[in-house]
Amino acid sequence: MAGVPTQFGIVEIAIPHAIALAKSLPNVRLLGFHFHAISNNCDSKTDADFMDHCFETSKRWGAEWNIDISYLNVGGGIGINYLFNWGDFTNRLEKTLEKHRDCSWKLLFECGRYITSSCGYYAAEVLDIKQNHGKYFCVVRGGIHHLRLPAAWKQSHPFTIVPIESVIPL
Ligand SMILES: Cc1ncc(COP(=O)(O)O)c(C=O)c1O
């Protein structure tokens, strides 16, 4: 993640030190850079701009530090719209790739949500319904530690109620 305090990654100001350290270690080979700065981004222009930024920054660091780059990892972050359809990122990404055709680097993505979001369901039994300031809340046999991100980040996360006749005791 970038631009905010976070426990992840290396802050940009510390990159020169990290590169110098990596280059000084006999058993480490610096092969490229790994970025991951956005999540559930549903705007394809932002994603293409971010990928362009990863290319430009890696080219600059590669030139400044004389690194023979083999890999660029642009992380994940491609979002989806659960209510309508899958985001179409391919056109813009293709344009960005075309712009950086000169690079022979292997380009890596590590998409999480984009690949897996249609692959399953989170199901939890509703134990109780309570009202608070005019809104209704379900108390579920689940936990904030099961699927926290969508609610914590206020992301779109539709749900379906599945009526059941009886509960099978665990
Ligand atoms: C380093 C890194 N790469 C990729 C991902 C996947 O992100 P997303 O599901 O937004 O594609 C994460 C998620 O936390 C991550 O921390």
The ligand as a MOL file (V3000), in Angstrom:
LIG
                    3D

  0  0  0     0  0            999 V3000
M  V30 BEGIN CTAB
M  V30 COUNTS 16 16 0 0 0
M  V30 BEGIN ATOM
M  V30 1 C 1.0100 -7.8950 -1.7400 0
M  V30 2 C -0.3790 -8.1650 -2.1980 0
M  V30 3 N -0.5820 -8.5390 -3.4730 0
M  V30 4 C -1.8260 -8.8100 -3.9500 0
M  V30 5 C -2.9410 -8.7110 -3.1150 0
M  V30 6 C -4.3060 -9.0110 -3.7220 0
M  V30 7 O -5.0530 -7.8450 -3.7700 0
M  V30 8 P -6.4460 -7.7840 -4.5810 0
M  V30 9 O -7.3480 -8.8200 -3.9930 0
M  V30 10 O -6.9080 -6.3620 -4.3360 0
M  V30 11 O -6.1680 -8.0500 -6.0290 0
M  V30 12 C -2.7740 -8.3210 -1.7840 0
M  V30 13 C -3.9480 -8.1880 -0.9000 0
M  V30 14 O -3.8900 -7.8150 0.2320 0
M  V30 15 C -1.4640 -8.0390 -1.3070 0
M  V30 16 O -1.2480 -7.6560 -0.0450 0
M  V30 END ATOM
M  V30 BEGIN BOND
M  V30 1 1 1 2
M  V30 2 1 2 3
M  V30 3 2 2 15
M  V30 4 2 3 4
M  V30 5 1 4 5
M  V30 6 1 5 6
M  V30 7 2 5 12
M  V30 8 1 6 7
M  V30 9 1 7 8
M  V30 10 2 8 9
M  V30 11 1 8 10
M  V30 12 1 8 11
M  V30 13 1 12 13
M  V30 14 1 12 15
M  V30 15 2 13 14
M  V30 16 1 15 16
M  V30 END BOND
M  V30 END CTAB
M  END
